[in-house]
Amino acid sequence: MNDYMTALFDRFCGCPGIDETAEALRRKLSGQLGKEQRRLLLRLTDQQNAYCEQTAMDAFVSGFRLAMEIARELKENRDSL
């Protein structure tokens, strides 16, 4: 089911990724850091992106489940009439 939800999410909500301003700032900061600090910055950026993607996916799945529950209730109400 997770693969199906991921495919739906990508189709309807696809994350555009990091915006241009943030990427420019990251590049500027990266140019001023040493090798080890750049690695830490990259790890931090990766973790932030992973967290944002997971949060967006969780919100999408919750919304999808809510929509399915509403559809089920509407069908039950229609069938009982």
DARA-V933031 format. One line per field, one symbol per residue. ss: DSSP state (h for helix, s for strand, l for the rest). burial: + if it has 24 or more other ideal C-beta (glycine too) atoms within 12 Angstrom, else -. Layout:
# DARA-V933031
ss: ???
burial: ???
This chain:
# DARA-V933031
ss: lhhhhhhhhhhhhllllllhhhhhhhhhhhhlllhhhhhhhhhhhhhhhhhhhhhhhhhhhhhhhhhhhhhhhhhhhhhhl
burial: --------+----------------------------------------------++--+---------------------
